[in-house]
């Protein structure tokens, strides 16, 4: 029985349950379907990576105080972070992977690099 491949449109033969003419066409079809679903996820991951890179750039020594405006000027988005950490003193840090920050009062932000004891 001859059928038409839904990916490339070529005619093919084979098992009755075969849907594509080749493994390449099957993979291409499914990769395209997944790519459309993952656009949102990819854009969030790009923001998180960019935020992490901004923190690393502004914090070369592992600890730094910077003005909030300086981070925003580099495209940092405060709404996006990978996790939060609350110290014993109830201090809240937001992390983008291995770099974190604590918003201080006023215009300052304390930047830190993750230490081994931070979960």
Secondary structure as UniProt FT lines:
FT   STRAND          3..4
FT   TURN            6..8
FT   STRAND          11..12
FT   TURN            16..17
FT   HELIX           23..37
FT   HELIX           39..58
FT   TURN            60..61
FT   STRAND          63..67
FT   HELIX           68..73
FT   TURN            74..75
FT   TURN            78..79
FT   STRAND          83..86
FT   TURN            88..89
FT   STRAND          92..96
FT   TURN            97..98
FT   STRAND          99..103
FT   TURN            106..107
FT   STRAND          108..113
FT   TURN            116..117
//
